[in-house]
Each structure stands twice: as structure tokens, then as C-alpha cells.
Amino acid sequence: MSVTIFPKFITQQECEELNVWTEKAYVNDWLGKGIDSKGKPGADNRYSTRAYPNKFDRYPDLAYSLYDRISTYLGLDGLAKSVTNGGKDGIVVNCTLSGGDVFKHVDFMEPNGHLLRCNILTQAPESGGELYVNENKINIEVGDLHCYLVTKYQHT
């Protein structure tokens, strides 16, 4: 399977705490337009910290503790936090509004190999919001951790 899912990896309370920070980041313009199909910031209705790591000082402490929790859980302690594909401290926050979309793509390779992306859905979409990896719909729920090689598998 191309995606590994760890159900209910974080609690509803943790989801809410992360959502509060994301909403604050959106209001304070800490997020910028998401990457478009040409690889440039400018996607409509999708915002991210990916190309804008200097718009804010730091993520909430919970984001860093989750990074450590994921690293430990997956046996990846001590691994360097990548910023090759953007973000800050190896972390990227994405916020997709109504009508937003992520184009079908494969991320570019890291200098030392594939990039493992570990995502957590913190808020259910009102509609849409479906993840497809290699044309297969991936069913994820709020709080689930899902991990896959974004440099190997096409995703949208």
C-alpha cells in the first residue's frame, strides 16, 4: 500500500488547538497562497506556511511535540527536519477553503532521496476534501496520521 494510516493519532482537543493556531495564522497573514500547478505561490483558496516560513516566529508547542511524537512512533528519532520542500522546522501547515484544490503532482526529490510526508487531518471538510494517492481514494478521518512518499506517489 502506498499510504500508511494511523487512526486517531491525535485527540480532538489537539486538533482544536492546532485549528485555533491555523485560524489565527490565516487572520494574521502568516499563511500565503498555496503552490499552484506551475510550482509558484498563487493557488486560489489554499493557504500554507510552505513558501512563507518567515511570516511568523514559530508554530505552537504542540506542533513540535507532534513532530517528535511522530518521529518516535515511526522509529525516526534524530532525523533531520527537511525544509527543502518549504515550511519551517520540517513542518508545514495547509489550510484549504471552499473551492480550493491541490493539483495532481509528485513532489521533487530531496538531495538524499525520497521525502516522507506525515500529515494529520485536523478538521473535516464541509464537502470534497478527498485525498487521492496513485488514483486511489484514501479514507482518512480527523485525527488520523497518514504517511506516504510524496516524491514517489502521485497525489491530489
C-alpha positions in Angstrom: 0.0 0.0 0.0 1.3 3.5 -0.8 -0.2 5.2 2.3 0.0 4.1 5.9 -2.7 5.4 8.2 -2.5 5.5 12.0 -6.1 6.1 13.1 -6.9 8.7 15.9 -3.2 9.5 16.3 -4.1 12.8 17.9 -7.1 13.8 20.1 -10.0 16.1 19.2 -8.6 18.6 21.7 -5.2 18.6 20.0 -7.0 19.1 16.6 -8.9 22.0 18.0 -5.7 23.6 19.4 -4.0 23.3 16.0 -7.1 24.7 14.3 -7.0 27.7 16.6 -3.4 28.5 15.6 -4.2 28.0 11.9 -7.2 30.3 12.1 -5.0 32.9 13.9 -2.3 32.4 11.2 -4.9 33.0 8.4 -6.2 36.2 10.1 -2.7 37.5 10.8 -1.5 36.7 7.2 1.1 34.2 8.4 -0.1 31.9 5.6 0.5 32.6 2.0 -1.2 31.4 -1.2 -0.5 27.7 -1.8 1.7 26.4 -4.6 0.0 26.3 -8.0 0.4 23.8 -10.8 3.4 25.8 -12.1 5.2 25.4 -8.8 4.7 29.1 -7.8 2.8 30.5 -4.8 -0.6 31.7 -6.1 -3.2 28.9 -5.7 -6.7 30.2 -5.0 -8.5 29.3 -1.7 -5.5 27.3 -0.5 -3.1 28.8 2.1 0.1 27.4 3.5 3.3 28.1 5.5 5.2 26.2 2.8 6.7 29.2 1.0 6.3 31.6 3.9 8.4 30.5 6.8 9.4 34.0 7.8 5.9 35.4 8.2 5.7 34.1 11.8 8.1 33.3 14.7 7.2 29.7 15.5 4.5 27.1 15.4 2.7 26.3 18.6 4.5 24.0 21.0 2.0 21.2 20.2 3.2 21.2 16.5 6.8 20.5 17.7 5.7 17.9 20.2 3.7 16.1 17.5 6.7 16.2 15.2 8.7 14.4 18.0 5.8 12.0 18.7 5.6 11.0 15.0 9.4 10.6 14.8 9.4 8.4 17.9 6.4 6.4 16.8 7.8 5.7 13.4 11.3 5.0 14.7 12.8 8.1 13.0 14.2 9.9 16.1 17.2 12.1 15.3 16.2 12.5 11.6 17.0 16.0 10.2 13.9 18.2 9.7 13.7 18.9 6.0 12.9 22.3 4.6 13.8 21.5 1.0 10.2 21.5 0.0 9.4 24.5 2.2 7.9 25.1 5.6 9.7 25.8 8.9 11.5 23.3 11.1 10.3 20.4 9.0 6.6 21.4 9.5 4.1 22.8 7.0 0.5 23.9 7.8 -2.0 23.9 5.0 -5.5 25.5 5.1 -7.9 24.9 2.2 -11.0 27.0 1.9 -14.2 26.2 0.0 -13.3 25.9 -3.7 -9.6 25.2 -3.0 -7.8 22.3 -4.6 -4.5 20.6 -4.7 -3.4 19.8 -8.3 -2.2 16.3 -9.1 1.5 16.1 -8.7 4.6 14.3 -7.4 6.9 16.3 -5.2 10.6 16.7 -6.2 13.2 14.5 -4.7 15.3 15.6 -1.7 19.1 15.7 -2.3 19.5 12.4 -0.3 16.4 10.6 -1.5 12.6 10.3 -1.1 10.6 12.6 1.1 8.2 11.0 3.6 5.3 13.2 4.4 3.3 12.6 7.5 0.0 14.6 7.6 -2.7 14.9 10.1 -6.2 16.0 9.2 -7.4 18.3 11.9 -10.8 19.4 10.6 -13.3 17.6 8.4 -14.2 19.4 5.2 -17.8 20.6 4.6 -17.6 18.9 1.2 -14.8 17.5 -1.0 -11.5 17.3 0.7 -10.7 13.9 -0.6 -7.2 12.6 -0.8 -6.1 10.5 -3.8 -2.7 8.8 -4.0 -1.9 7.0 -7.2 -5.6 7.4 -8.3 -6.8 5.6 -5.2 -9.1 7.4 -2.8 -7.6 7.3 0.7 -10.2 7.4 3.5 -8.9 9.5 6.5 -10.7 10.9 9.5 -10.0 13.8 11.7 -7.0 13.0 14.0 -5.6 10.3 11.7 -2.0 10.4 10.8 -1.3 9.4 7.2 2.2 8.9 5.7 3.4 8.3 2.2 6.4 9.1 -0.1 5.3 12.3 -1.8 8.3 12.0 -4.1 7.2 8.6 -5.3 3.4 8.6 -5.4 1.2 11.0 -7.4 -1.3 12.7 -5.1 -4.1 15.2 -5.2 
